[in-house]
């Protein structure tokens, strides 16, 4: 089952994209949701530290 696209969706998207603070907040909330989900289900995440990728164990994820 797919969601029907509407002009309202376009207007909402354009409203968000025209406001840098709304974009920042949407990205921040998405990242927080993903990190929290990984921790909850026991999956590690990776992070760029210095010049390399470092894997972080679920128990070491700070949310």
N, C-alpha and C positions, 0 to 999 in steps of 0.2 A: 504494500500500500504506500503510495507516494503522496506527499503533501502538494497541494495545488499552489502554484506561484501566484502572487497577487501584486497589484500596484502598491498596496500598503507595505509589503515586504521591501519593495524598492525604495519607498519613501523613508522607511525606518533605517534601512542600510545607508542611504545617502545622508540622512540626518546624523548618524553615528560617524560616518567617514569624514564629514565636514567639520568635526569637532575633535581635535587631537586628544583632548582629555578623555573623551568618551572612548576613543580608540585605545588609549593606554589602559583605561580601566577594564575594557573588554578583554584585552590580551592578558592583563594581570589576573583577572578572574579565571580565565581559561587555563592558565598555567597552574594556578593554585588548585583548581579542580583536578587537573591531571596528576599533579604531584600527590595530592591527598588520596586519590584513587590508587595510585601505585603503592603508596605506603599501606593502605588498607588491605589490599589483596596480596601484599608481600612481594611486589616486584621492585627491583632496584631501579634507580634513575641514573643518568649520567650528567656530568657537569664539566664545563671547560675550566681548567685551572692551569694558569701559566701557559704552557705550550702543549698541553695534552688533555685528553679526555680521561676523566676519573669516574669510576662507577661508585655509587653510594648505596650501601645496603639499606633495605627498608627500615630497619630499626634505627639507622643513623639519619633518616630524613627528618628535618625539623620543619614542622608546619604550624 
